[in-house]
């Protein structure tokens, strides 16, 4: 599950489109928001180091 977030953060459109097709738009939206939050936390963590 963790790897899928990193693929989306990296902008892997094939994985993203496949996720949309399998699970529908609402799941895509949740993943998109979640990945943005994870990315923000990761950036804050790096900045504080």
Beta strands, then each sheet from edge to edge (+ up, - down):
end
